[in-house]
Amino acid sequence: MKKNILVLSYEYPLPWDGLASGIYELVTNIAKLNKDSSTRVFAGSVGTAIENPELNIKVRKGPRARKYISLYLTTSLFAYFYYLGKKIKGEVDIVHGHNHITFWFNIHKLLFGFIDKTPYILTLHSTASGRKAQIDEKLPFFTQYFEWPLHQLSDKLGCKVANKVICTTQNVLDEAVKYYGLNENKAEVITDGVNTSSFNENVTDNRKARHLQDKNILLFYGTISTRNQTEKLLNAFTKASIENKFLYLIGNGDEQYIQNLRNLLTTLNITQNVVIISDTNYSKLSPYFASANLFVYNSVYEGSIQSILQSLASNKTTIVSGFKSTDEKLNQNLIKIDKDITEKDLANMLESSILNTKQIDTQYIKANYNWKNIAEKYISQYQQITGEV
């Protein structure tokens, strides 16, 4: 399949925040399987772009959103103009958008789709309406009355104008159908994947280097936020009767929220038992998974399961909430809990899971969720929308 592929994504390394690592892996693996194609990525990242000339991957960076100057007035607008420039030059055969950076492109497709027939795939990693329904907190005025409505509009338009909509979990698909009227005939669930070369049971852990040989280590990796109930995990960890316990909280998040957690560590007198690492480098993550006894992801709502797959590929007992999968073999490898579990019950779950390690079918995870396998599924979708099947 020799095509010029344009990827629109708000996040792409550097930095390694949000969805950046997963989209990087997807773009790279699709390019490896399509060495005759070219890939151009437009992203709102701020660091040096990770490009790959050998695979013909180039990255163009646009302005990142700022407070009260949202993505819709910055990155999304510049992404649209970048598309127009490439289209005029005849350098776009497929557009692959991720989430709501596609806002202005979606409007373009709605108004001019009868002229501009460029095949378009939209990947929804979440839905604005689904996330909003799960939020039990008051949002800032600007977010509630400007950003969220535009996010919902972008999702709805994308579901209408895209040739194919890929949802990263079953709950994302269910929400897109429920809230946006997505036609299920043009929708597919294709999950995130896992880099099985980096995340596996043979990775050397970092216990000895960090003087943690005698510790029972719990790990959380994801966005440190109220949505992922990081504070609940911290309180449950404090209550859990686990000998020599230690907790890693790894991920990006709101600076004030993370500072509040650090203050809570002091209040609970557990600063020696918990480390918060908020500056995450994807290439250095695997030793933390290798050193963990238990991975915990007590999310209210989750559209990306990459960190969960990283845990399973590393052969770790994995406690999760907040997402739905129709893959029963995947579900059998997980310990699923209710997102509303109490701190006491979560503490009890942590205790029992440390004592009773769950058997993980790592071969199934590696065979079905490696990034090459995921990339092949996307290429099949590209071929369908371009009429090459």
Buried (B, 14 or more C-beta within 10 A) or exposed (E): BEBBBBBBBBBBBBBBBBBBBBBBBBBBBBBBBBEEBBBBBBBBBEEEBBBBEEBBBEBBBBBBBEEEEBBBBBBBBBBBEBBBEBBEEEEBBBBBBBBBBBBBBBBBBEEEBEEBEBBBBBBBBBBBBBBBEEBEEEEEEEEEEBBBEBBBBBBBBBBBBBBBBBBBBBBBBBBBBEBBEBEEEEBBBBBBBBBBEBBBEEBEBBBEEBEBEEBBBBBBBBBBBBBBBBBBBBBBBBBBEBEEBBBBBBBBBEEEBBEEBEEBBEEBEBEEBBBBBBEBEBEEBBBBBBBBBBBBBBBBBBBBBBBBBBBBBBBBBBBBBBBBBEBEEBEEBBBBBEBEBEBEEBBBBBBEBBEEEBEBBBEBBBEBBBBBBBBEBBBBBBEBBBEEE
